Amino acid sequence: MKILALEHELDGATPEKFQQLARAEAAQAWELYQQGILRDLYFRADRHETVLVLESQDVESARQVLETLPLVKHGLITFELIPLVAYPGFARLF
């Protein structure tokens, strides 16, 4: 299942705290990408927050994976998780 994960910065997060964890965060994201769990990584154009696309069994599994990210572990960010399914609309037309 594809899961859309929208980052939300938590109260108390500072640029200095983000900087301290940036390298570890990137290393863990790269590991998840190599495992085929993290499929796409984006920054939003309207604010400095990430949008991730994960391949996961379900929302809870995706949540557990995201909890391995240092920025999540240290309480700087959280993610809103949205499960996605394939668009079935074409079947109604043909």
PDB file of N, CA, C and O in Angstrom, chain B, residues numbered from 101:
ATOM      1  N   MET B 101       0.834  -1.176   0.000  1.00  0.00           N
ATOM      2  CA  MET B 101       0.000   0.000   0.000  1.00  0.00           C
ATOM      3  C   MET B 101       0.881   1.242   0.000  1.00  0.00           C
ATOM      4  O   MET B 101       1.895   1.302   0.695  1.00  0.00           O
ATOM      5  N   LYS B 102       0.482   2.219  -0.783  1.00  0.00           N
ATOM      6  CA  LYS B 102       1.197   3.497  -0.768  1.00  0.00           C
ATOM      7  C   LYS B 102       0.615   4.369   0.340  1.00  0.00           C
ATOM      8  O   LYS B 102      -0.597   4.434   0.541  1.00  0.00           O
ATOM      9  N   ILE B 103       1.515   5.034   1.047  1.00  0.00           N
ATOM     10  CA  ILE B 103       1.141   5.928   2.129  1.00  0.00           C
ATOM     11  C   ILE B 103       1.760   7.288   1.851  1.00  0.00           C
ATOM     12  O   ILE B 103       2.968   7.389   1.636  1.00  0.00           O
ATOM     13  N   LEU B 104       0.954   8.320   1.855  1.00  0.00           N
ATOM     14  CA  LEU B 104       1.437   9.690   1.742  1.00  0.00           C
ATOM     15  C   LEU B 104       1.680  10.202   3.157  1.00  0.00           C
ATOM     16  O   LEU B 104       0.790  10.132   4.005  1.00  0.00           O
ATOM     17  N   ALA B 105       2.870  10.711   3.414  1.00  0.00           N
ATOM     18  CA  ALA B 105       3.226  11.202   4.747  1.00  0.00           C
ATOM     19  C   ALA B 105       3.551  12.689   4.656  1.00  0.00           C
ATOM     20  O   ALA B 105       4.493  13.090   3.972  1.00  0.00           O
ATOM     21  N   LEU B 106       2.764  13.492   5.350  1.00  0.00           N
ATOM     22  CA  LEU B 106       2.954  14.946   5.368  1.00  0.00           C
ATOM     23  C   LEU B 106       3.581  15.345   6.693  1.00  0.00           C
ATOM     24  O   LEU B 106       3.018  15.097   7.759  1.00  0.00           O
ATOM     25  N   GLU B 107       4.743  15.961   6.618  1.00  0.00           N
ATOM     26  CA  GLU B 107       5.461  16.388   7.828  1.00  0.00           C
ATOM     27  C   GLU B 107       4.785  17.587   8.462  1.00  0.00           C
ATOM     28  O   GLU B 107       4.277  18.477   7.780  1.00  0.00           O
ATOM     29  N   HIS B 108       4.792  17.585   9.796  1.00  0.00           N
ATOM     30  CA  HIS B 108       4.346  18.743  10.567  1.00  0.00           C
ATOM     31  C   HIS B 108       5.389  18.992  11.645  1.00  0.00           C
ATOM     32  O   HIS B 108       5.720  18.100  12.426  1.00  0.00           O
ATOM     33  N   GLU B 109       5.901  20.215  11.675  1.00  0.00           N
ATOM     34  CA  GLU B 109       6.894  20.596  12.683  1.00  0.00           C
ATOM     35  C   GLU B 109       6.207  20.777  14.033  1.00  0.00           C
ATOM     36  O   GLU B 109       5.115  21.341  14.110  1.00  0.00           O
ATOM     37  N   LEU B 110       6.841  20.306  15.081  1.00  0.00           N
ATOM     38  CA  LEU B 110       6.275  20.396  16.426  1.00  0.00           C
ATOM     39  C   LEU B 110       6.818  21.603  17.173  1.00  0.00           C
ATOM     40  O   LEU B 110       7.883  22.121  16.837  1.00  0.00           O
ATOM     41  N   ASP B 111       6.097  22.042  18.169  1.00  0.00           N
ATOM     42  CA  ASP B 111       6.527  23.164  19.001  1.00  0.00           C
ATOM     43  C   ASP B 111       7.888  22.859  19.620  1.00  0.00           C
ATOM     44  O   ASP B 111       8.162  21.727  20.018  1.00  0.00           O
ATOM     45  N   GLY B 112       8.712  23.855  19.693  1.00  0.00           N
ATOM     46  CA  GLY B 112      10.033  23.694  20.290  1.00  0.00           C
ATOM     47  C   GLY B 112      11.117  23.320  19.302  1.00  0.00           C
ATOM     48  O   GLY B 112      12.296  23.299  19.655  1.00  0.00           O
ATOM     49  N   ALA B 113      10.735  23.023  18.067  1.00  0.00           N
ATOM     50  CA  ALA B 113      11.742  22.707  17.050  1.00  0.00           C
ATOM     51  C   ALA B 113      12.457  23.993  16.648  1.00  0.00           C
ATOM     52  O   ALA B 113      11.817  25.012  16.388  1.00  0.00           O
ATOM     53  N   THR B 114      13.774  23.940  16.598  1.00  0.00           N
ATOM     54  CA  THR B 114      14.568  25.098  16.204  1.00  0.00           C
ATOM     55  C   THR B 114      15.505  24.703  15.075  1.00  0.00           C
ATOM     56  O   THR B 114      15.806  23.520  14.911  1.00  0.00           O
ATOM     57  N   PRO B 115      15.969  25.668  14.296  1.00  0.00           N
ATOM     58  CA  PRO B 115      16.936  25.346  13.244  1.00  0.00           C
ATOM     59  C   PRO B 115      18.182  24.647  13.796  1.00  0.00           C
ATOM     60  O   PRO B 115      18.743  23.769  13.140  1.00  0.00           O
ATOM     61  N   GLU B 116      18.605  25.029  14.981  1.00  0.00           N
ATOM     62  CA  GLU B 116      19.804  24.411  15.580  1.00  0.00           C
ATOM     63  C   GLU B 116      19.566  22.935  15.872  1.00  0.00           C
ATOM     64  O   GLU B 116      20.447  22.109  15.632  1.00  0.00           O
ATOM     65  N   LYS B 117      18.396  22.595  16.382  1.00  0.00           N
ATOM     66  CA  LYS B 117      18.080  21.198  16.665  1.00  0.00           C
ATOM     67  C   LYS B 117      17.993  20.381  15.384  1.00  0.00           C
ATOM     68  O   LYS B 117      18.455  19.241  15.328  1.00  0.00           O
ATOM     69  N   PHE B 118      17.394  20.977  14.354  1.00  0.00           N
ATOM     70  CA  PHE B 118      17.332  20.292  13.064  1.00  0.00           C
ATOM     71  C   PHE B 118      18.745  20.041  12.530  1.00  0.00           C
ATOM     72  O   PHE B 118      19.046  18.944  12.059  1.00  0.00           O
ATOM     73  N   GLN B 119      19.600  21.044  12.602  1.00  0.00           N
ATOM     74  CA  GLN B 119      20.961  20.932  12.088  1.00  0.00           C
ATOM     75  C   GLN B 119      21.738  19.831  12.793  1.00  0.00           C
ATOM     76  O   GLN B 119      22.500  19.105  12.154  1.00  0.00           O
ATOM     77  N   GLN B 120      21.555  19.699  14.094  1.00  0.00           N
ATOM     78  CA  GLN B 120      22.265  18.668  14.854  1.00  0.00           C
ATOM     79  C   GLN B 120      21.911  17.262  14.386  1.00  0.00           C
ATOM     80  O   GLN B 120      22.731  16.351  14.491  1.00  0.00           O
ATOM     81  N   LEU B 121      20.700  17.078  13.872  1.00  0.00           N
ATOM     82  CA  LEU B 121      20.230  15.749  13.484  1.00  0.00           C
ATOM     83  C   LEU B 121      20.174  15.533  11.978  1.00  0.00           C
ATOM     84  O   LEU B 121      19.794  14.454  11.523  1.00  0.00           O
ATOM     85  N   ALA B 122      20.545  16.541  11.201  1.00  0.00           N
ATOM     86  CA  ALA B 122      20.382  16.488   9.747  1.00  0.00           C
ATOM     87  C   ALA B 122      21.116  15.308   9.109  1.00  0.00           C
ATOM     88  O   ALA B 122      20.549  14.611   8.267  1.00  0.00           O
ATOM     89  N   ARG B 123      22.343  15.085   9.493  1.00  0.00           N
ATOM     90  CA  ARG B 123      23.128  14.004   8.886  1.00  0.00           C
ATOM     91  C   ARG B 123      22.532  12.628   9.222  1.00  0.00           C
ATOM     92  O   ARG B 123      22.419  11.765   8.352  1.00  0.00           O
ATOM     93  N   ALA B 124      22.158  12.437  10.480  1.00  0.00           N
ATOM     94  CA  ALA B 124      21.555  11.167  10.901  1.00  0.00           C
ATOM     95  C   ALA B 124      20.203  10.962  10.211  1.00  0.00           C
ATOM     96  O   ALA B 124      19.861   9.843   9.829  1.00  0.00           O
ATOM     97  N   GLU B 125      19.447  12.031  10.056  1.00  0.00           N
ATOM     98  CA  GLU B 125      18.149  11.956   9.380  1.00  0.00           C
ATOM     99  C   GLU B 125      18.335  11.530   7.929  1.00  0.00           C
ATOM    100  O   GLU B 125      17.626  10.650   7.439  1.00  0.00           O
ATOM    101  N   ALA B 126      19.282  12.151   7.247  1.00  0.00           N
ATOM    102  CA  ALA B 126      19.543  11.806   5.851  1.00  0.00           C
ATOM    103  C   ALA B 126      20.010  10.361   5.716  1.00  0.00           C
ATOM    104  O   ALA B 126      19.607   9.667   4.783  1.00  0.00           O
ATOM    105  N   ALA B 127      20.848   9.903   6.627  1.00  0.00           N
ATOM    106  CA  ALA B 127      21.340   8.519   6.585  1.00  0.00           C
ATOM    107  C   ALA B 127      20.192   7.529   6.763  1.00  0.00           C
ATOM    108  O   ALA B 127      20.137   6.515   6.066  1.00  0.00           O
ATOM    109  N   GLN B 128      19.285   7.808   7.680  1.00  0.00           N
ATOM    110  CA  GLN B 128      18.160   6.901   7.899  1.00  0.00           C
ATOM    111  C   GLN B 128      17.194   6.939   6.723  1.00  0.00           C
ATOM    112  O   GLN B 128      16.667   5.899   6.326  1.00  0.00           O
ATOM    113  N   ALA B 129      16.953   8.114   6.161  1.00  0.00           N
ATOM    114  CA  ALA B 129      16.087   8.221   4.981  1.00  0.00           C
ATOM    115  C   ALA B 129      16.693   7.433   3.820  1.00  0.00           C
ATOM    116  O   ALA B 129      15.974   6.748   3.093  1.00  0.00           O
ATOM    117  N   TRP B 130      17.988   7.528   3.648  1.00  0.00           N
ATOM    118  CA  TRP B 130      18.676   6.786   2.582  1.00  0.00           C
ATOM    119  C   TRP B 130      18.519   5.277   2.816  1.00  0.00           C
ATOM    120  O   TRP B 130      18.289   4.530   1.865  1.00  0.00           O
ATOM    121  N   GLU B 131      18.637   4.833   4.040  1.00  0.00           N
ATOM    122  CA  GLU B 131      18.471   3.409   4.363  1.00  0.00           C
ATOM    123  C   GLU B 131      17.049   2.941   4.017  1.00  0.00           C
ATOM    124  O   GLU B 131      16.872   1.871   3.434  1.00  0.00           O
ATOM    125  N   LEU B 132      16.067   3.723   4.367  1.00  0.00           N
ATOM    126  CA  LEU B 132      14.682   3.362   4.057  1.00  0.00           C
ATOM    127  C   LEU B 132      14.437   3.371   2.551  1.00  0.00           C
ATOM    128  O   LEU B 132      13.659   2.564   2.043  1.00  0.00           O
ATOM    129  N   TYR B 133      15.095   4.276   1.839  1.00  0.00           N
ATOM    130  CA  TYR B 133      15.002   4.317   0.381  1.00  0.00           C
ATOM    131  C   TYR B 133      15.621   3.057  -0.218  1.00  0.00           C
ATOM    132  O   TYR B 133      15.050   2.453  -1.126  1.00  0.00           O
ATOM    133  N   GLN B 134      16.767   2.670   0.281  1.00  0.00           N
ATOM    134  CA  GLN B 134      17.446   1.469  -0.215  1.00  0.00           C
ATOM    135  C   GLN B 134      16.627   0.205   0.046  1.00  0.00           C
ATOM    136  O   GLN B 134      16.704  -0.750  -0.727  1.00  0.00           O
ATOM    137  N   GLN B 135      15.855   0.190   1.114  1.00  0.00           N
ATOM    138  CA  GLN B 135      15.010  -0.950   1.444  1.00  0.00           C
ATOM    139  C   GLN B 135      13.715  -0.986   0.624  1.00  0.00           C
ATOM    140  O   GLN B 135      12.963  -1.958   0.702  1.00  0.00           O
ATOM    141  N   GLY B 136      13.451   0.057  -0.153  1.00  0.00           N
ATOM    142  CA  GLY B 136      12.236   0.114  -0.956  1.00  0.00           C
ATOM    143  C   GLY B 136      11.009   0.544  -0.174  1.00  0.00           C
ATOM    144  O   GLY B 136       9.886   0.420  -0.663  1.00  0.00           O
ATOM    145  N   ILE B 137      11.210   1.048   1.035  1.00  0.00           N
ATOM    146  CA  ILE B 137      10.093   1.514   1.863  1.00  0.00           C
ATOM    147  C   ILE B 137       9.772   2.967   1.543  1.00  0.00           C
ATOM    148  O   ILE B 137       8.611   3.323   1.340  1.00  0.00           O
ATOM    149  N   LEU B 138      10.780   3.787   1.498  1.00  0.00           N
ATOM    150  CA  LEU B 138      10.642   5.200   1.154  1.00  0.00           C
ATOM    151  C   LEU B 138      10.804   5.321  -0.356  1.00  0.00           C
ATOM    152  O   LEU B 138      11.898   5.124  -0.885  1.00  0.00           O
ATOM    153  N   ARG B 139       9.726   5.643  -1.042  1.00  0.00           N
ATOM    154  CA  ARG B 139       9.737   5.665  -2.509  1.00  0.00           C
ATOM    155  C   ARG B 139      10.062   7.031  -3.096  1.00  0.00           C
ATOM    156  O   ARG B 139      10.804   7.136  -4.072  1.00  0.00           O
ATOM    157  N   ASP B 140       9.502   8.073  -2.495  1.00  0.00           N
ATOM    158  CA  ASP B 140       9.694   9.432  -3.010  1.00  0.00           C
ATOM    159  C   ASP B 140       9.836  10.387  -1.846  1.00  0.00           C
ATOM    160  O   ASP B 140       9.209  10.218  -0.800  1.00  0.00           O
ATOM    161  N   LEU B 141      10.679  11.405  -2.046  1.00  0.00           N
ATOM    162  CA  LEU B 141      10.884  12.454  -1.045  1.00  0.00           C
ATOM    163  C   LEU B 141      10.755  13.803  -1.738  1.00  0.00           C
ATOM    164  O   LEU B 141      11.345  14.034  -2.794  1.00  0.00           O
ATOM    165  N   TYR B 142       9.986  14.675  -1.137  1.00  0.00           N
ATOM    166  CA  TYR B 142       9.772  16.011  -1.689  1.00  0.00           C
ATOM    167  C   TYR B 142       9.801  17.041  -0.575  1.00  0.00           C
ATOM    168  O   TYR B 142       9.611  16.709   0.595  1.00  0.00           O
ATOM    169  N   PHE B 143      10.038  18.285  -0.944  1.00  0.00           N
ATOM    170  CA  PHE B 143       9.754  19.424  -0.074  1.00  0.00           C
ATOM    171  C   PHE B 143       8.537  20.125  -0.653  1.00  0.00           C
ATOM    172  O   PHE B 143       8.385  20.220  -1.871  1.00  0.00           O
ATOM    173  N   ARG B 144       7.687  20.607   0.211  1.00  0.00           N
ATOM    174  CA  ARG B 144       6.553  21.394  -0.251  1.00  0.00           C
ATOM    175  C   ARG B 144       7.068  22.710  -0.812  1.00  0.00           C
ATOM    176  O   ARG B 144       8.049  23.256  -0.308  1.00  0.00           O
ATOM    177  N   ALA B 145       6.427  23.218  -1.838  1.00  0.00           N
ATOM    178  CA  ALA B 145       6.823  24.489  -2.437  1.00  0.00           C
ATOM    179  C   ALA B 145       6.373  25.673  -1.591  1.00  0.00           C
ATOM    180  O   ALA B 145       6.966  26.750  -1.664  1.00  0.00           O
ATOM    181  N   ASP B 146       5.326  25.480  -0.786  1.00  0.00           N
ATOM    182  CA  ASP B 146       4.766  26.600  -0.034  1.00  0.00           C
ATOM    183  C   ASP B 146       5.293  26.720   1.389  1.00  0.00           C
ATOM    184  O   ASP B 146       5.049  27.736   2.040  1.00  0.00           O
ATOM    185  N   ARG B 147       6.008  25.714   1.896  1.00  0.00           N
ATOM    186  CA  ARG B 147       6.628  25.792   3.218  1.00  0.00           C
ATOM    187  C   ARG B 147       7.704  24.718   3.325  1.00  0.00           C
ATOM    188  O   ARG B 147       7.735  23.775   2.534  1.00  0.00           O
ATOM    189  N   HIS B 148       8.570  24.869   4.291  1.00  0.00           N
ATOM    190  CA  HIS B 148       9.730  23.986   4.414  1.00  0.00           C
ATOM    191  C   HIS B 148       9.370  22.733   5.217  1.00  0.00           C
ATOM    192  O   HIS B 148       9.801  22.562   6.357  1.00  0.00           O
ATOM    193  N   GLU B 149       8.579  21.875   4.601  1.00  0.00           N
ATOM    194  CA  GLU B 149       8.187  20.606   5.195  1.00  0.00           C
ATOM    195  C   GLU B 149       8.252  19.522   4.130  1.00  0.00           C
ATOM    196  O   GLU B 149       8.068  19.786   2.941  1.00  0.00           O
ATOM    197  N   THR B 150       8.517  18.302   4.574  1.00  0.00           N
ATOM    198  CA  THR B 150       8.658  17.213   3.619  1.00  0.00           C
ATOM    199  C   THR B 150       7.334  16.517   3.352  1.00  0.00           C
ATOM    200  O   THR B 150       6.413  16.523   4.168  1.00  0.00           O
ATOM    201  N   VAL B 151       7.286  15.922   2.176  1.00  0.00           N
ATOM    202  CA  VAL B 151       6.202  15.037   1.777  1.00  0.00           C
ATOM    203  C   VAL B 151       6.874  13.754   1.322  1.00  0.00           C
ATOM    204  O   VAL B 151       7.730  13.772   0.436  1.00  0.00           O
ATOM    205  N   LEU B 152       6.488  12.648   1.924  1.00  0.00           N
ATOM    206  CA  LEU B 152       7.084  11.358   1.605  1.00  0.00           C
ATOM    207  C   LEU B 152       6.025  10.434   1.032  1.00  0.00           C
ATOM    208  O   LEU B 152       4.849  10.528   1.385  1.00  0.00           O
ATOM    209  N   VAL B 153       6.441   9.550   0.158  1.00  0.00           N
ATOM    210  CA  VAL B 153       5.593   8.462  -0.308  1.00  0.00           C
ATOM    211  C   VAL B 153       6.277   7.180   0.132  1.00  0.00           C
ATOM    212  O   VAL B 153       7.420   6.910  -0.239  1.00  0.00           O
ATOM    213  N   LEU B 154       5.562   6.394   0.928  1.00  0.00           N
ATOM    214  CA  LEU B 154       6.100   5.140   1.446  1.00  0.00           C
ATOM    215  C   LEU B 154       5.343   3.961   0.855  1.00  0.00           C
ATOM    216  O   LEU B 154       4.176   4.086   0.484  1.00  0.00           O
ATOM    217  N   GLU B 155       5.999   2.840   0.771  1.00  0.00           N
ATOM    218  CA  GLU B 155       5.371   1.574   0.425  1.00  0.00           C
ATOM    219  C   GLU B 155       5.358   0.771   1.706  1.00  0.00           C
ATOM    220  O   GLU B 155       6.412   0.432   2.244  1.00  0.00           O
ATOM    221  N   SER B 156       4.156   0.463   2.204  1.00  0.00           N
ATOM    222  CA  SER B 156       4.040  -0.181   3.500  1.00  0.00           C
ATOM    223  C   SER B 156       2.830  -1.096   3.520  1.00  0.00           C
ATOM    224  O   SER B 156       1.920  -0.952   2.704  1.00  0.00           O
ATOM    225  N   GLN B 157       2.821  -2.027   4.443  1.00  0.00           N
ATOM    226  CA  GLN B 157       1.699  -2.958   4.570  1.00  0.00           C
ATOM    227  C   GLN B 157       0.414  -2.229   4.956  1.00  0.00           C
ATOM    228  O   GLN B 157      -0.664  -2.535   4.446  1.00  0.00           O
ATOM    229  N   ASP B 158       0.541  -1.262   5.863  1.00  0.00           N
ATOM    230  CA  ASP B 158      -0.617  -0.503   6.323  1.00  0.00           C
ATOM    231  C   ASP B 158      -0.112   0.772   7.002  1.00  0.00           C
ATOM    232  O   ASP B 158       1.094   1.000   7.097  1.00  0.00           O
ATOM    233  N   VAL B 159      -1.042   1.592   7.468  1.00  0.00           N
ATOM    234  CA  VAL B 159      -0.695   2.875   8.081  1.00  0.00           C
ATOM    235  C   VAL B 159       0.144   2.671   9.340  1.00  0.00           C
ATOM    236  O   VAL B 159       1.110   3.401   9.560  1.00  0.00           O
ATOM    237  N   GLU B 160      -0.207   1.702  10.157  1.00  0.00           N
ATOM    238  CA  GLU B 160       0.538   1.478  11.401  1.00  0.00           C
ATOM    239  C   GLU B 160       1.986   1.072  11.111  1.00  0.00           C
ATOM    240  O   GLU B 160       2.899   1.521  11.804  1.00  0.00           O
ATOM    241  N   SER B 161       2.203   0.247  10.118  1.00  0.00           N
ATOM    242  CA  SER B 161       3.575  -0.138   9.733  1.00  0.00           C
ATOM    243  C   SER B 161       4.351   1.084   9.255  1.00  0.00           C
ATOM    244  O   SER B 161       5.529   1.240   9.576  1.00  0.00           O
ATOM    245  N   ALA B 162       3.694   1.945   8.491  1.00  0.00           N
ATOM    246  CA  ALA B 162       4.345   3.171   8.024  1.00  0.00           C
ATOM    247  C   ALA B 162       4.710   4.060   9.205  1.00  0.00           C
ATOM    248  O   ALA B 162       5.790   4.650   9.232  1.00  0.00           O
ATOM    249  N   ARG B 163       3.812   4.155  10.180  1.00  0.00           N
ATOM    250  CA  ARG B 163       4.071   4.966  11.370  1.00  0.00           C
ATOM    251  C   ARG B 163       5.303   4.440  12.119  1.00  0.00           C
ATOM    252  O   ARG B 163       6.145   5.221  12.563  1.00  0.00           O
ATOM    253  N   GLN B 164       5.399   3.135  12.252  1.00  0.00           N
ATOM    254  CA  GLN B 164       6.538   2.528  12.937  1.00  0.00           C
ATOM    255  C   GLN B 164       7.842   2.809  12.203  1.00  0.00           C
ATOM    256  O   GLN B 164       8.869   3.059  12.835  1.00  0.00           O
ATOM    257  N   VAL B 165       7.808   2.772  10.887  1.00  0.00           N
ATOM    258  CA  VAL B 165       9.001   3.080  10.092  1.00  0.00           C
ATOM    259  C   VAL B 165       9.411   4.532  10.294  1.00  0.00           C
ATOM    260  O   VAL B 165      10.593   4.823  10.480  1.00  0.00           O
ATOM    261  N   LEU B 166       8.447   5.443  10.259  1.00  0.00           N
ATOM    262  CA  LEU B 166       8.765   6.860  10.408  1.00  0.00           C
ATOM    263  C   LEU B 166       9.304   7.177  11.798  1.00  0.00           C
ATOM    264  O   LEU B 166      10.053   8.139  11.966  1.00  0.00           O
ATOM    265  N   GLU B 167       8.937   6.394  12.775  1.00  0.00           N
ATOM    266  CA  GLU B 167       9.451   6.595  14.136  1.00  0.00           C
ATOM    267  C   GLU B 167      10.940   6.269  14.243  1.00  0.00           C
ATOM    268  O   GLU B 167      11.560   6.567  15.264  1.00  0.00           O
ATOM    269  N   THR B 168      11.523   5.665  13.213  1.00  0.00           N
ATOM    270  CA  THR B 168      12.969   5.412  13.210  1.00  0.00           C
ATOM    271  C   THR B 168      13.759   6.642  12.764  1.00  0.00           C
ATOM    272  O   THR B 168      14.983   6.666  12.895  1.00  0.00           O
ATOM    273  N   LEU B 169      13.088   7.647  12.247  1.00  0.00           N
ATOM    274  CA  LEU B 169      13.774   8.867  11.804  1.00  0.00           C
ATOM    275  C   LEU B 169      14.179   9.701  13.023  1.00  0.00           C
ATOM    276  O   LEU B 169      13.356   9.927  13.911  1.00  0.00           O
ATOM    277  N   PRO B 170      15.415  10.155  13.080  1.00  0.00           N
ATOM    278  CA  PRO B 170      15.889  10.930  14.226  1.00  0.00           C
ATOM    279  C   PRO B 170      15.051  12.167  14.557  1.00  0.00           C
ATOM    280  O   PRO B 170      14.857  12.479  15.732  1.00  0.00           O
ATOM    281  N   LEU B 171      14.554  12.874  13.542  1.00  0.00           N
ATOM    282  CA  LEU B 171      13.755  14.071  13.823  1.00  0.00           C
ATOM    283  C   LEU B 171      12.432  13.720  14.504  1.00  0.00           C
ATOM    284  O   LEU B 171      11.905  14.503  15.294  1.00  0.00           O
ATOM    285  N   VAL B 172      11.903  12.541  14.190  1.00  0.00           N
ATOM    286  CA  VAL B 172      10.687  12.066  14.854  1.00  0.00           C
ATOM    287  C   VAL B 172      11.029  11.598  16.267  1.00  0.00           C
ATOM    288  O   VAL B 172      10.343  11.944  17.229  1.00  0.00           O
ATOM    289  N   LYS B 173      12.097  10.806  16.380  1.00  0.00           N
ATOM    290  CA  LYS B 173      12.524  10.283  17.691  1.00  0.00           C
ATOM    291  C   LYS B 173      12.751  11.393  18.704  1.00  0.00           C
ATOM    292  O   LYS B 173      12.424  11.241  19.881  1.00  0.00           O
ATOM    293  N   HIS B 174      13.311  12.513  18.247  1.00  0.00           N
ATOM    294  CA  HIS B 174      13.642  13.622  19.140  1.00  0.00           C
ATOM    295  C   HIS B 174      12.519  14.656  19.262  1.00  0.00           C
ATOM    296  O   HIS B 174      12.729  15.734  19.818  1.00  0.00           O
ATOM    297  N   GLY B 175      11.341  14.337  18.750  1.00  0.00           N
ATOM    298  CA  GLY B 175      10.177  15.193  18.948  1.00  0.00           C
ATOM    299  C   GLY B 175      10.187  16.512  18.205  1.00  0.00           C
ATOM    300  O   GLY B 175       9.577  17.482  18.656  1.00  0.00           O
ATOM    301  N   LEU B 176      10.876  16.563  17.066  1.00  0.00           N
ATOM    302  CA  LEU B 176      10.908  17.803  16.291  1.00  0.00           C
ATOM    303  C   LEU B 176       9.817  17.843  15.222  1.00  0.00           C
ATOM    304  O   LEU B 176       9.309  18.909  14.872  1.00  0.00           O
ATOM    305  N   ILE B 177       9.468  16.656  14.708  1.00  0.00           N
ATOM    306  CA  ILE B 177       8.440  16.573  13.666  1.00  0.00           C
ATOM    307  C   ILE B 177       7.544  15.372  13.931  1.00  0.00           C
ATOM    308  O   ILE B 177       7.881  14.466  14.693  1.00  0.00           O
ATOM    309  N   THR B 178       6.396  15.399  13.275  1.00  0.00           N
ATOM    310  CA  THR B 178       5.497  14.257  13.226  1.00  0.00           C
ATOM    311  C   THR B 178       4.971  14.187  11.799  1.00  0.00           C
ATOM    312  O   THR B 178       5.206  15.094  11.001  1.00  0.00           O
ATOM    313  N   PHE B 179       4.270  13.123  11.482  1.00  0.00           N
ATOM    314  CA  PHE B 179       3.728  12.966  10.136  1.00  0.00           C
ATOM    315  C   PHE B 179       2.239  12.670  10.185  1.00  0.00           C
ATOM    316  O   PHE B 179       1.773  11.892  11.017  1.00  0.00           O
ATOM    317  N   GLU B 180       1.509  13.294   9.294  1.00  0.00           N
ATOM    318  CA  GLU B 180       0.126  12.937   9.019  1.00  0.00           C
ATOM    319  C   GLU B 180       0.187  11.855   7.945  1.00  0.00           C
ATOM    320  O   GLU B 180       0.794  12.068   6.895  1.00  0.00           O
ATOM    321  N   LEU B 181      -0.422  10.712   8.185  1.00  0.00           N
ATOM    322  CA  LEU B 181      -0.343   9.588   7.248  1.00  0.00           C
ATOM    323  C   LEU B 181      -1.675   9.404   6.529  1.00  0.00           C
ATOM    324  O   LEU B 181      -2.735   9.352   7.152  1.00  0.00           O
ATOM    325  N   ILE B 182      -1.593   9.308   5.210  1.00  0.00           N
ATOM    326  CA  ILE B 182      -2.775   9.177   4.369  1.00  0.00           C
ATOM    327  C   ILE B 182      -2.612   7.929   3.498  1.00  0.00           C
ATOM    328  O   ILE B 182      -1.735   7.897   2.634  1.00  0.00           O
ATOM    329  N   PRO B 183      -3.448   6.893   3.713  1.00  0.00           N
ATOM    330  CA  PRO B 183      -3.356   5.697   2.868  1.00  0.00           C
ATOM    331  C   PRO B 183      -3.944   5.988   1.487  1.00  0.00           C
ATOM    332  O   PRO B 183      -4.957   6.677   1.370  1.00  0.00           O
ATOM    333  N   LEU B 184      -3.315   5.469   0.465  1.00  0.00           N
ATOM    334  CA  LEU B 184      -3.748   5.699  -0.912  1.00  0.00           C
ATOM    335  C   LEU B 184      -4.134   4.376  -1.574  1.00  0.00           C
ATOM    336  O   LEU B 184      -3.561   3.327  -1.279  1.00  0.00           O
ATOM    337  N   VAL B 185      -5.104   4.446  -2.465  1.00  0.00           N
ATOM    338  CA  VAL B 185      -5.471   3.303  -3.304  1.00  0.00           C
ATOM    339  C   VAL B 185      -5.483   3.788  -4.750  1.00  0.00           C
ATOM    340  O   VAL B 185      -5.570   4.986  -5.017  1.00  0.00           O
ATOM    341  N   ALA B 186      -5.395   2.851  -5.663  1.00  0.00           N
ATOM    342  CA  ALA B 186      -5.404   3.197  -7.084  1.00  0.00           C
ATOM    343  C   ALA B 186      -6.742   3.838  -7.458  1.00  0.00           C
ATOM    344  O   ALA B 186      -7.785   3.471  -6.916  1.00  0.00           O
ATOM    345  N   TYR B 187      -6.708   4.768  -8.359  1.00  0.00           N
ATOM    346  CA  TYR B 187      -7.909   5.474  -8.815  1.00  0.00           C
ATOM    347  C   TYR B 187      -8.789   4.520  -9.622  1.00  0.00           C
ATOM    348  O   TYR B 187      -8.345   3.985 -10.638  1.00  0.00           O
ATOM    349  N   PRO B 188     -10.039   4.298  -9.181  1.00  0.00           N
ATOM    350  CA  PRO B 188     -10.919   3.354  -9.889  1.00  0.00           C
ATOM    351  C   PRO B 188     -11.859   4.021 -10.896  1.00  0.00           C
ATOM    352  O   PRO B 188     -12.673   3.341 -11.522  1.00  0.00           O
ATOM    353  N   GLY B 189     -11.757   5.321 -11.057  1.00  0.00           N
ATOM    354  CA  GLY B 189     -12.713   6.078 -11.857  1.00  0.00           C
ATOM    355  C   GLY B 189     -12.794   5.703 -13.325  1.00  0.00           C
ATOM    356  O   GLY B 189     -13.865   5.798 -13.926  1.00  0.00           O
ATOM    357  N   PHE B 190     -11.688   5.280 -13.913  1.00  0.00           N
ATOM    358  CA  PHE B 190     -11.716   4.943 -15.337  1.00  0.00           C
ATOM    359  C   PHE B 190     -12.640   3.772 -15.619  1.00  0.00           C
ATOM    360  O   PHE B 190     -13.246   3.709 -16.688  1.00  0.00           O
ATOM    361  N   ALA B 191     -12.760   2.838 -14.674  1.00  0.00           N
ATOM    362  CA  ALA B 191     -13.597   1.658 -14.872  1.00  0.00           C
ATOM    363  C   ALA B 191     -15.058   2.043 -15.084  1.00  0.00           C
ATOM    364  O   ALA B 191     -15.790   1.338 -15.778  1.00  0.00           O
ATOM    365  N   ARG B 192     -15.480   3.147 -14.498  1.00  0.00           N
ATOM    366  CA  ARG B 192     -16.861   3.612 -14.686  1.00  0.00           C
ATOM    367  C   ARG B 192     -17.112   4.127 -16.103  1.00  0.00           C
ATOM    368  O   ARG B 192     -18.255   4.176 -16.557  1.00  0.00           O
ATOM    369  N   LEU B 193     -16.058   4.502 -16.787  1.00  0.00           N
ATOM    370  CA  LEU B 193     -16.205   5.102 -18.114  1.00  0.00           C
ATOM    371  C   LEU B 193     -16.075   4.101 -19.251  1.00  0.00           C
ATOM    372  O   LEU B 193     -16.623   4.317 -20.332  1.00  0.00           O
ATOM    373  N   PHE B 194     -15.356   3.012 -19.019  1.00  0.00           N
ATOM    374  CA  PHE B 194     -15.076   2.086 -20.131  1.00  0.00           C
ATOM    375  C   PHE B 194     -15.629   0.708 -19.867  1.00  0.00           C
ATOM    376  O   PHE B 194     -15.481  -0.187 -20.699  1.00  0.00           O
TER     377      PHE B 194
END
